[in-house]
Amino acid sequence: MIGDESIRKLRELNLSEMVEILQRQEHDVAYTCMPFDERIQYITDYVYKVKQDSKIKRLIRSARLRYPNAELNSVHYDKRGLDKRLLMELGTCAFIECNHNVVFNGFTGAGKSWLACAIGKQACKSGYKVRYYRMPTLLEDFYLQEVRIGGRRKLVRRLQHYDLLIIDEWMSSNLDDKQVSFMFELIESRYQNKSTVFCTQFAPAEWLPRLGGGPQADAITDRIIHESVFFSSGDLNMREVMGMKDKTGSKGTA
């Protein structure tokens, strides 16, 4: 029987999962009759799985995904024209290892955000640190930091450390000079170092005027398009499809 002092030490070492499985095994003869090495292997596997599951949940929670329940295995493909092979390849998160970007392009309601969140969740499951932002919210954070000494630099440095940054509603509005300068610093800090997912309804040629059309606009666009995989979000309005499924009580997908 495991003693109170041993339990205390295990909890102090943040191994409460081991305490749980040891106490469970004490009351089950199937475990107590196991050879020592098999029992240790079982305990190790159990503790590892519980801690990994906890880590994944923590990563998903801190990612602040717009759709935290998005899953690649529930993507709607029928009559949508999605490149399933490419989407499954993105789901392996190999693009993150290569520091490449992904651009989900499509009209409003086509499911870009949901697909991006599904990829983001896969990245969390693979142990990557992810952060989701709507572009308007990102720019709000920028202005909050801009008034502080060194605030912009701190914000860029913080965002630079995410393995995967998701920027939704990319280029949904025109940017002023300060916003363009901030976006240039952010994109430059992540260029060939980290991966970013962009969700947009605009083609790259339409980004330039929204970025002011100057040298920094060219630099931002150039750094994105030459390191990105472009993925069309399809031909269906998924808001309409989801609306129909809600009426019939079907499980939501996108």
Order of alpha helices (4+ residues) and beta strands (2+ residues): alpha-alpha-alpha-alpha-alpha-alpha-beta-alpha-beta-alpha-alpha-beta-alpha-beta-alpha-alpha-beta-alpha
